[in-house]
Amino acid sequence: MASPTSRLLELLELLQARPLTTGREVADLLGIDARTVRRYIGILQELGIPVEGQRGVGGGYRIRPGYRLPPLMLSDEEAVVVVLGLLATRRSGPDGASAAVDGALAKINRVLPSTLRRQVEALEETLAFTAATGGAPADSAAVLLLADVIRRRRRLRTAYRSFSGEESERELSPHGLVVHSGRWYLAAYDHLRNDLRTFRVDRMWRIELADGAAVSPPEGFGAVTHVTRSLAGVPWRWSVEVLLDLPIDQAVRRIPVTLAELVGDPGGTLVRMRVDSLDWMATLLAGLGCDFAIHRPDELRASVRALAERLTAQV
């Protein structure tokens, strides 16, 4: 049975969602009698919420026009985490989850500050997932800005660092945000390269609006398809899987989720990565300060042994 507090909140949500609600409608929807409806209305009025009653045919209850509840003060990080969780639930949740997600998003958006609400709505419209969903981005403010720029069809300028460490200034026409295996990617037209490209969001900084409208994506363009094809074409030599003797809460403090996929395991934390150099991977493992078991590839064992021999020779 619903508690009086939960019914009171349902009544408040009902009054916000409708321009006018009759006492009979409130009673039927909340499963209460007319006397309880009047008592709940009185409680809301005592709390300072301007609920007005209109008598006669066509009368009912409404919140005074123009009144808004105080804004829900979420940080950028909190807003992105909430939206990410709800959208992931809509995508992979049970049948019927979509309506619940839509309702939750509508309630959240209704009480967010205007600027953050616009950015969150843009994130809802522009964010897509591959088959493997992931966690929150390293920079939530950047994600919200990118979503807003995509929605408004504007160009942007950004500094970017490639995997090799090369830094450059880019002017982009962004087309979509995609979450894949714990990492966030931007599908965009690169005006420097005159081609469609995929960018790791955590390697972007100094993101700002540029002059001019964004160029339109090609007909039939899909951000998820573009990003997955781009990643499939990356010439990584090795797919690595290592089990760390380390709880996942400690592993995430030592290995950024933007660098590897981290999965909790009864034996510790399973790390999955794609790398070009096994010697580099051996150095990374040596710096973690924990025991580990190499699942694949077998060639990584030789790199770890070679590193151990070099370090021993230097002692």
Secondary structure, 3 states (H helix, E strand, C coil): CCCHHHHHHHHHHHHHHCCCECHHHHHHHHCCCHHHHHHHHHHHHHCCCCEEEECCCCCEEEECCCCCCCCCCCCHHHHHHHHHHHHHHHHHCCCCHHHHHHHHHHHHHHCCCHHHHHHHHHHHHHEEECCCCCCCCCCHHHHHHHHHHHHHCEEEEEEEECCCCCEEEEEEEEEEEEEECCEEEEEEEECCCCEEEEEEHHHEEEEEEEEEECCCCCCCCCHHHHHHHHHHCCCCCEEEEEEECCCHHHHHHHCCCCCCEEEEECCEEEEEEEECCHHHHHHHHHCCCCCEEEEECCHHHHHHHHHHHHHHHHC
